[in-house]
Amino acid sequence: MKLYAARHGETVWNAQDRVSGLTDVELTEKGIAQAKALAVKLEGVKIDLMLVSPLKRAQDTAKIVSEHCGGIPIITEERLIEQNYGIYEGIDRFNEAFLQNKRWFAYKYPGGESMMQLAHRIYGLLDEVTVKYSDKNVLLVCHGGVLRAVNTYFKDMTNDEYFNFLLDNCGLIEFEL
């Protein structure tokens, strides 16, 4: 089994460096072009199905990939939704209070969830995926915060490595299981 994981295409809030956890922000024209480029990159790669965040930016990215790659089935997976950043939703992602909170893994964003809660949700999903789809190649289409947790499921990371990890929009990582 191979597990692929991709981040959605660029949104307006990504371009503005705003925190966009649960806010359902649309893809920009650049984001649509990134999704098309991801689809081209995946040509000839055997992917049996996609598990996709319910947020529009991930759904639209997955639809573009699916259509280009011959109709890969899309399954909406609620646990792939981006982290709930609570009161920091919509603020500048370089806001000092937000960045400080991001370094405290067990601390919930006020009105949101902690990174440990996010990891619990993602690890449970990945445990299921590796059993349920052990004979399939799966593409996850989700978000930057989620992908940090996915990456730590497969690789040990220091706190600083975790803090600084960010996959580019429509970036793709691959894990062999």
N, C-alpha and C positions, 0 to 999 in steps of 0.2 A: 504494500500500500504506500502511496505517496500522498502527502497532504500538502497542498499549496495554500498560501494565504496572501490575499491582496487587499490593499487599502483602496477605498473608493476614490473616484476622481475629485479634482479640486472643486470646492464650493466657494461662494462669495465670502463666507466667513473665513475659510482657509486663506483666501487671498488677502483678507484684511487682518490676519493673525488674531482672530477672535476664537475663544473657546466655544466649541459647538457640540457639546455632548449629546443631549437628547433633542435639541432643536432640529427640526426637519428642514434642513437647508438644501436648496437645489444645487445641482451641478452648474458650473459656469461653462461657457463654450470651450474653454481650455480643458475643463474636467471631462467634457464629452470627448474631446480629441484624445485625452489621456486614456479614457476607457477604450476607445477604438484602437489605440496603440497597444494597450494591454491585450486586447483580443487578437491582434496580429501576432504578438509575441507568443500567444498560446496556440497558434495554428499548429496542428500536428501533434500537440501534447494530448495524451489520452486523459481526459477528465470525464468521469462518469456522472458527477452531479456537483451542484454548488449549494452550499449552505450559506445563507445570506441574511445579514441584519435586516430588521424590518424598516429601518430608516430609508427614506427616498433616495438619498445619495448613493447608498450601497445597492439598493434595488435597481436603480437606473444603470449603474455601472455593470451589474450582473446581467441585465437584459441586453445591453450592448454586446457583452462577451458571448452570451448564449446565442444570440442571433447570428453573430459572425462565425461562431464555431459549430454551427450545425444543430442548434437547439439543445444545448446541455440543459438538463432539468434543473430548475431552481426551486429550492426548498427554503422557505422563510424560517429562520431560527432565531427566536426571541432572545436567547441568551447571548447572541452576538451584537446586541445593541450596545452603543457606545456607553462608556462610564457616565454615571450621573454626577456631574460636577456641581450640582446644587447652586448656591449663590454666585458661583463664578461663571455660570452660563452666560455667554455673550460678551464677556469682558476681554480685554487684551490678554493674549496668552503669555505675555511677558510680565504681567502684573506680579509684583513682589509677593503679595499674600497668597496668590494662586500657586506660584512656584514653590513657596515654603511649604504649603499644604501638600504639594506633589511629592515632597521628600519624606513625608510622614506616612508610611504605608498603612499603618493601622488606624489612622485618624480619618474619620469621615469628612468629606467636604461638607460644610454646613448645608443641610437640606439635600444632600446627595449620598454617595456611597464611598467607601474607602477602596484603596487599591487591593487590599486583602479580600474584600467582598467581591470585587471584580475578578480577581484570580480564582477565588472559590467557584464562581459561576463558570468561568472559562475552563478551568481544570476539569470540572464535572462534565462539561460538554465534550471536551477532548477525550476523556476516559470513555465516554459512550461512543464517540465517533470511531475510535480505534477498534472497538469491538463490533459495533453494528455494521461498519463499512470496511471491515478488514480486507475484503477482496476488491475494493474499489479505490480509485483515485478521486480525491475530494478537493474542491477549491472552496475556501472560505473567503467571502467578500465582506469586509467589515471596516473597522476604524482604527486609528492610530493607537488609542489607549488600549483597545482590545488586543491589538497585535503585540503590544509590549507583553501582555500576559501570555499570549500564545507562545511568544519567543522563549519566555522563561520556563514553559512547560518542557521544552526540548533542550534548553541551554542554561547553564548556571550563569547568572549575571550578578555583578556587584550592585549595590544601591545606585551608585553613580552611573553605571552602564544602563541600568533600567531607566533612570531619570532622563538620560540623554538619548535613549533609543527612540527614533521616529522614522518610520518607513515613509518614503515620499508618496504623494498621491499616485495611485495605480502602481506602486511598487509591488514586487512579488517576491515571496520567499518560499522555499521548498524544504520539506522535511521528509526523510525516508523512514518508514516505520517497519 
